[in-house]
Amino acid sequence: MSFLPPTPPDGFRIGAIALVGAGPGAADLLTLRAVDRLKNADVVFYDRLVDPEVLALTGARKMFVGKTVGANEWPQHRIDRVIVAAALEGLRVVRLKSGDPSVFGRACEELEAARRAGIPVEIIPGITAASAAAASLGRALTERGQTERLILATATCKPGDTACVGAGFVPGTTLALYMAMHRLSSVEADLLATGAPEDCVVEFVQQAGTYAERFVTTTLRGMAAAATGLSNPAVILVRWPKTACTPTRAPALAALA
């Protein structure tokens, strides 16, 4: 794979990689630094969930390197190889990731590949799905005196590993679950096994922060059945306050919008 050499701008160095967080979707939720990197990029390698509004901000060459279930043409080692190759040719490379690169975004592999090749690399943070979901719901992720701990966890691990979604889930905690829609029944069982009350409020937000977002609010007992009709990308917020759980939105499918 070959690229034309760039003309260096002010700021973003040639022969460098920026891991840029695209946030939940809306272009106006990008950081100013993310916009700067996009506008000065020579090539952008972007994920499946990056919104077209964000891609429209750059005139750089765009290459899709997204992963889809059952059809993964871009395993991580191949992505590492192409972004490093482009930077070694002197290009300003943006690796554009949905959400925040540091939150379940496989940033570690790409950072390691760049540093191993001696390439300058930086992370430009983006709004992660949990923050976008809470904003869309019009509520905070934490509440003084009720939920003073926030856990970000994934239900999708490396092949052979087991996700312990209930680890650390205690009174006073908000649990934000990523990539969990495929195993809701086991998530429900795991969380109940921690001793969490059956009436803990569970909020599903699909495509948080976009025009296509959808919501379901239910309780921990029955959460798997209540999510019928929802699909990825979605984040799940489970709230176990220090006092009794009280739902704050309409129950289950009545809240589906």
VMD Tcl script that draws the C-alpha trace (Angstrom):
set ca {
  {0.00 0.00 0.00}
  {1.54 3.30 -1.10}
  {0.75 6.92 -0.27}
  {1.94 10.23 -1.66}
  {4.21 12.24 0.66}
  {2.53 15.20 2.37}
  {3.33 18.86 2.79}
  {3.81 19.46 6.52}
  {1.35 21.90 8.20}
  {1.85 23.78 11.41}
  {1.10 21.62 14.45}
  {0.42 18.05 13.32}
  {3.85 16.56 12.50}
  {4.53 14.57 9.38}
  {5.24 10.91 9.90}
  {2.99 10.82 12.96}
  {-0.16 9.02 14.09}
  {-3.07 10.53 16.01}
  {-5.58 8.16 17.61}
  {-8.64 10.40 17.48}
  {-11.89 9.85 19.36}
  {-14.89 10.51 17.13}
  {-17.26 10.50 20.09}
  {-20.80 9.13 19.92}
  {-21.53 10.43 16.42}
  {-22.49 14.10 16.25}
  {-19.71 16.15 14.68}
  {-20.28 19.08 17.04}
  {-19.32 16.86 19.99}
  {-15.75 16.49 18.71}
  {-12.96 18.27 20.56}
  {-11.26 21.19 18.83}
  {-8.04 19.19 18.74}
  {-9.79 16.28 17.03}
  {-11.12 18.66 14.36}
  {-7.63 20.10 13.89}
  {-6.11 16.65 13.39}
  {-8.81 15.70 10.90}
  {-8.38 18.88 8.88}
  {-4.60 18.46 8.73}
  {-4.53 14.72 8.08}
  {-3.23 13.14 4.89}
  {-5.01 9.84 5.43}
  {-7.77 8.79 7.84}
  {-8.34 5.16 8.80}
  {-11.82 5.01 10.25}
  {-14.05 2.56 12.14}
  {-17.46 1.17 11.21}
  {-19.38 3.34 13.68}
  {-17.85 6.70 12.72}
  {-20.60 9.07 11.58}
  {-20.44 10.50 8.01}
  {-20.74 14.01 9.51}
  {-17.37 13.50 11.17}
  {-15.74 12.17 8.02}
  {-17.02 15.20 6.13}
  {-14.72 17.41 8.19}
  {-11.59 16.14 6.46}
  {-10.37 16.33 2.90}
  {-7.86 13.55 3.52}
  {-7.87 10.19 1.84}
  {-10.25 7.94 3.79}
  {-9.82 4.22 4.33}
  {-12.41 2.04 6.05}
  {-10.83 -0.43 8.47}
  {-13.92 -1.36 10.46}
  {-14.67 -4.69 12.05}
  {-18.03 -6.44 11.57}
  {-19.21 -9.58 13.32}
  {-18.50 -12.62 11.16}
  {-16.80 -10.61 8.41}
  {-13.61 -9.21 9.81}
  {-11.42 -8.16 6.87}
  {-9.44 -5.89 9.17}
  {-7.98 -7.83 12.11}
  {-6.05 -5.67 14.53}
  {-2.60 -6.70 13.29}
  {-3.50 -5.57 9.76}
  {-4.71 -2.18 11.02}
  {-1.48 -1.78 13.00}
  {0.52 -2.55 9.88}
  {-1.19 -0.08 7.52}
  {-1.22 2.89 9.88}
  {2.46 2.37 10.64}
  {3.28 2.00 6.93}
  {1.53 5.26 6.12}
  {3.33 7.14 8.89}
  {6.70 5.72 7.78}
  {6.06 7.28 4.35}
  {5.86 10.65 6.06}
  {2.10 11.03 6.25}
  {0.02 12.61 8.95}
  {-2.15 9.65 9.92}
  {-5.44 9.82 11.81}
  {-6.77 6.59 13.24}
  {-10.38 7.62 13.80}
  {-12.23 5.61 16.44}
  {-15.81 5.88 17.65}
  {-16.19 7.04 21.23}
  {-12.92 7.41 23.11}
  {-9.81 5.55 21.90}
  {-8.84 4.67 25.47}
  {-12.15 3.02 26.39}
  {-12.35 -0.46 24.82}
  {-10.89 1.01 21.63}
  {-7.88 -1.28 21.14}
  {-5.59 1.75 21.53}
  {-2.88 -0.24 23.32}
  {-2.05 -2.34 20.25}
  {-1.83 0.69 17.99}
  {0.24 2.69 20.46}
  {2.65 -0.21 20.80}
  {2.96 -0.69 17.03}
  {3.71 3.00 16.48}
  {6.26 3.21 19.29}
  {7.96 0.02 18.16}
  {8.45 1.65 14.76}
  {9.72 4.89 16.31}
  {6.69 6.89 15.14}
  {5.34 9.80 17.19}
  {1.83 8.92 18.37}
  {-0.79 10.75 20.41}
  {-4.28 10.14 21.76}
  {-7.02 12.71 21.19}
  {-9.81 11.80 23.63}
  {-13.45 11.65 22.60}
  {-16.78 11.42 24.42}
  {-17.32 7.82 25.42}
  {-20.67 6.03 25.08}
  {-21.46 6.06 28.81}
  {-21.18 9.85 28.99}
  {-23.21 10.27 25.81}
  {-25.91 7.91 27.11}
  {-26.24 9.76 30.42}
  {-26.45 13.09 28.59}
  {-29.19 11.77 26.31}
  {-31.11 10.52 29.35}
  {-30.76 13.92 31.00}
  {-29.11 12.54 34.11}
  {-25.70 12.20 35.69}
  {-23.59 9.06 35.77}
  {-22.91 9.65 39.47}
  {-24.89 11.22 42.28}
  {-23.47 12.45 45.55}
  {-24.63 10.28 48.41}
  {-26.19 7.66 46.13}
  {-23.83 6.49 43.35}
  {-20.30 7.66 44.08}
  {-18.54 4.95 42.10}
  {-18.57 4.53 38.31}
  {-17.46 1.30 36.63}
  {-16.92 1.01 32.88}
  {-16.90 -2.64 31.85}
  {-17.21 -4.74 28.72}
  {-18.97 -8.05 28.25}
  {-16.81 -8.87 25.22}
  {-13.27 -10.04 25.98}
  {-10.46 -11.77 24.11}
  {-11.32 -15.27 22.86}
  {-11.04 -17.67 25.77}
  {-11.44 -14.99 28.44}
  {-14.53 -14.62 30.61}
  {-16.02 -11.20 31.27}
  {-16.70 -10.65 34.98}
  {-19.32 -7.93 34.61}
  {-20.40 -8.17 38.25}
  {-16.94 -7.61 39.72}
  {-16.99 -4.62 42.05}
  {-20.73 -4.01 41.66}
  {-21.77 -2.90 45.15}
  {-24.20 -0.37 46.63}
  {-23.33 3.16 45.53}
  {-22.27 2.14 42.01}
  {-23.27 2.98 38.46}
  {-22.17 0.24 36.06}
  {-21.79 1.14 32.38}
  {-21.65 -1.94 30.18}
  {-20.23 -1.88 26.67}
  {-20.64 -4.60 24.02}
  {-23.03 -6.59 26.18}
  {-26.15 -6.92 24.03}
  {-25.23 -10.43 22.89}
  {-25.23 -11.90 26.41}
  {-27.92 -10.10 28.34}
  {-29.25 -13.19 30.11}
  {-25.86 -14.02 31.59}
  {-25.26 -10.37 32.50}
  {-28.59 -10.32 34.35}
  {-27.70 -13.52 36.20}
  {-24.18 -12.29 37.04}
  {-25.42 -9.02 38.50}
  {-28.19 -10.65 40.52}
  {-25.59 -13.08 41.88}
  {-23.69 -10.12 43.37}
  {-26.68 -9.47 45.61}
  {-27.93 -6.48 43.63}
  {-31.66 -5.78 44.17}
  {-34.00 -7.00 41.46}
  {-35.41 -3.48 41.10}
  {-32.10 -1.79 40.27}
  {-32.78 0.61 37.41}
  {-31.36 -0.52 34.06}
  {-31.22 1.89 31.13}
  {-30.43 0.84 27.57}
  {-29.34 3.54 25.15}
  {-28.87 2.50 21.54}
  {-26.78 4.76 19.27}
  {-26.31 7.29 22.07}
  {-25.82 10.87 21.00}
  {-27.11 10.37 17.45}
  {-30.39 11.15 15.71}
  {-31.18 7.43 15.72}
  {-30.88 6.91 19.49}
  {-33.45 4.73 21.27}
  {-34.11 4.09 24.95}
  {-35.49 1.37 27.18}
  {-35.72 1.70 30.95}
  {-36.46 -1.37 33.03}
  {-35.22 -3.19 36.15}
  {-32.44 -5.68 36.68}
  {-34.82 -8.63 36.95}
  {-36.12 -9.06 33.41}
  {-33.63 -6.77 31.71}
  {-32.86 -9.31 28.98}
  {-36.52 -9.62 27.97}
  {-37.07 -5.86 28.11}
  {-34.35 -5.17 25.53}
  {-36.16 -6.95 22.71}
  {-35.91 -4.79 19.61}
  {-32.64 -3.12 20.60}
  {-29.28 -3.94 19.04}
  {-25.68 -2.77 18.99}
  {-24.24 -0.24 19.27}
  {-25.77 0.21 22.69}
  {-24.60 0.96 26.20}
  {-26.30 -0.33 29.35}
  {-26.36 1.69 32.56}
  {-27.17 -0.22 35.76}
  {-27.62 1.86 38.90}
  {-27.35 0.42 42.42}
  {-27.76 3.39 44.76}
  {-27.03 3.37 48.45}
  {-30.74 3.65 49.20}
  {-33.72 1.88 47.62}
  {-33.81 1.63 43.83}
  {-36.50 3.79 42.23}
  {-37.07 3.84 38.45}
  {-36.85 7.35 36.99}
  {-38.36 6.72 33.55}
  {-41.32 4.83 32.13}
  {-40.90 1.05 32.48}
  {-39.58 -1.32 29.82}
  {-40.96 -1.07 26.28}
  {-43.17 1.91 27.08}
  {-39.96 3.93 27.00}
  {-38.94 2.68 23.57}
  {-38.75 5.67 21.25}
}
mol new
graphics top color blue
foreach p $ca { graphics top sphere $p radius 0.5 }
foreach p [lrange $ca 0 end-1] q [lrange $ca 1 end] { graphics top cylinder $p $q radius 0.2 }
display resetview
